[in-house]
């Protein structure tokens, strides 16, 4: 991504969005039973400094930001939208 950002500078911006655990059907489908799913969610919540799983809208707003003119001076960056998990 950083190589592309440098190669295409001035024409295309390249950034990545690294989302943490997010409340989606995919997350719910990881466990074989509803009880196991709830236990897995509690485990993820314990690993995230904010203490909760992200809502899909929270990840989407970060993606919209990176795609918008509001981030016109952002390129070659990774936006960690993970409730602080990558910082511990």
C-alpha positions in Angstrom: 0.0 0.0 0.0 2.8 2.4 0.8 4.6 1.5 -2.4 1.4 2.2 -4.4 0.9 5.5 -2.5 4.4 6.6 -3.6 4.1 5.2 -7.1 0.7 6.8 -7.9 1.2 10.0 -5.9 -0.9 12.9 -7.1 -3.3 10.6 -9.0 -4.6 8.0 -6.5 -4.5 7.8 -2.7 -3.9 4.4 -1.1 -4.9 3.7 2.5 -6.0 0.7 4.4 -8.7 0.3 7.1 -8.0 -2.3 9.8 -11.2 -3.1 11.6 -11.4 -5.0 14.9 -14.1 -7.4 15.9 -17.4 -6.1 14.4 -21.0 -7.1 15.1 -21.8 -8.8 11.7 -23.5 -12.0 10.6 -20.0 -13.4 9.9 -18.9 -12.9 13.5 -22.1 -14.5 14.7 -21.6 -17.5 12.4 -18.1 -18.3 13.8 -19.4 -20.3 16.8 -21.4 -23.5 16.5 -24.1 -22.5 19.1 -25.7 -19.3 20.3 -24.1 -19.9 23.8 -20.6 -20.3 22.2 -21.2 -17.2 20.1 -22.0 -15.1 23.2 -18.9 -16.5 25.0 -16.8 -15.6 21.9 -18.1 -12.1 21.9 -17.3 -11.7 25.6 -13.8 -12.9 24.8 -13.4 -10.3 22.0 -14.8 -7.6 24.2 -12.2 -8.4 26.9 -9.4 -7.9 24.4 -10.6 -4.5 23.2 -9.6 -1.6 25.4 -13.0 0.1 24.8 -14.6 -3.1 26.1 -17.1 -3.7 23.3 -17.4 -4.9 19.7 -17.7 -2.3 17.0 -21.0 -1.6 15.3 -20.9 -1.9 11.5 -21.7 1.8 11.2 -18.6 2.7 13.1 -16.4 0.9 10.6 -18.4 2.2 7.6 -17.9 5.8 8.7 -14.1 5.3 8.7 -14.3 3.9 5.2 -16.4 6.8 4.1 -13.9 9.2 5.6 -11.0 7.6 3.7 -13.0 7.8 0.5 -14.0 11.4 1.0 -12.4 14.7 0.3 -12.1 15.1 4.1 -9.0 12.8 3.9 -7.6 14.4 0.8 -4.1 14.8 2.5 -4.1 11.2 3.8 -2.2 8.5 1.8 -0.1 5.5 2.6 -1.8 5.2 6.0 -3.5 2.4 7.9 -6.5 3.5 9.9 -6.9 1.2 12.9 -10.5 1.1 13.8 -10.2 -1.6 16.4 -11.2 0.1 19.7 -7.5 0.4 20.7 -6.8 -3.4 20.4 -3.7 -2.9 18.2 -2.2 -0.5 20.7 -1.9 -3.0 23.6 
